[in-house]
Amino acid sequence: MKTYRRENALTQEAFAEKLDISVRYCSSLENGKNGISLNILYSFLRLLPEEERMDVLYVIADMKGDY
């Protein structure tokens, strides 16, 4: 998420607003301090081009059981 935000020149405030979350929660997600809810993941995926969405989903699928 942090990479996407930086590549798109978004502040944490602007990115948090797009995801309808607080800046504090956005920061905790970017720093791995909190897990992401399915609703937030869905909102994030909708920001990505389709081919990038699939890349994210493949990474998540590969992580199954690594938590």
C-alpha positions, -999 to +999 in steps of 0.1 A: +000+000+000+028+024+009+044+017-025+012+025-044+006+056-023+041+069-030+041+060-067+009+080-071+022+110-051-005+107-025-001+119+011-013+095+038-042+119+043-053+117+007-048+080+005-067+074+038-095+096+024-097+074-007-100+043+015-124+060+039-101+052+069-082+073+094-047+085+088-036+066+119-051+034+106-035+040+072-001+044+089-005+013+110-014-007+078+016+006+060+039-003+089+024-037+094+011-029+129-025-038+119-041-064+096-063-052+068-100-059+067-116-073+037-135-041+031-104-020+031-086-045+009-115-044-016-114-006-016-076-007-022-079-032-050-105-010-067-078+018-069-054-005-089-054-013-126-069-048-132-035-065-139-021-052-106-051-064-087-043-099-098-007-095-087-019-085-052-043-114-051-016-139-061+006-126-033-022-129-008-029-165-020+008-174-016+007-161+020-021-185+030-011-200+063+018-176+069+000-156+095 
